[in-house]
């Protein structure tokens, strides 16, 4: 288990160098740069000066490996869209990440069902929902975006489309996840959110800005563990789990998808940034909307992550425990998001 605020993978001068991050083009957004913050504040509450571009951010600690793969594309001047697809494919293929792709925990009937979406700098989007037996839903979502007149394919239609396009059919339920499901069946107690130690959720959502200053985002998940068969969460819903507006910035989500969908969270956050809010404040406001309509907010977890196009990063969650990974030429960091204080 990683420890909080740990500097995990250094590719450069690391934390100290973050203090030299340039101002970027915050003025393009009609905003004044925010006041200087202490070095640690800039990192742990990264609402100060923009980070150097190119930049990739993603949810949770599995974002560190995903960022590294995305970085290989970004550092060579590649497109953010390619980076966010390749990055999350690492997580989809990792059987130890039991909330995404291969090895994901199944629904209550034992089926691994996957949701995913992708969005590029032109505002194009593609998504798949309730997809089974295909390891890389993110790449199927990209194919839907690029090769069909549609945005979203679901279920059998999405699976047939994937197979017609050469994606192999695979059994995604690992022995470990099967055992966890069998264990769960003994009580069949269902709670959408459980503390962070529980692998029942932890979608990977990723946002990147490339050297051309273009943004893209991706999101992929096996959804909430032991969900009802047929349940689809926020992760394939453009505007809920993910939204990219190249003029402004991008936002993405993890957590109880029903709450994200009901507040159209990522679109809301990007629109708030368009009106001049920093990514950090916009993420906080996104969380406030959920808390405000939920007397039982202590039983819900949602985490938001956002970047504006100048490279400022924001992250906010309801419960403590949501971590996110940030990578640029100065390093790959795992950080704690701020949380709602009540
Ligand atoms: N947002 C996902 C869903 O509701 C769960 C997660 O983030 O792990 O399906």
Boltz pocket constraint, residues with backbone or C-beta under 6 A from the ligand:
constraints:
  - pocket:
      binder: B
      contacts: [[A, 99], [A, 200], [A, 201], [A, 202], [A, 203], [A, 221], [A, 222], [A, 223], [A, 224], [A, 232], [A, 233], [A, 234], [A, 235], [A, 253], [A, 254], [A, 255], [A, 256], [A, 257], [A, 258]]
      max_distance: 6.0
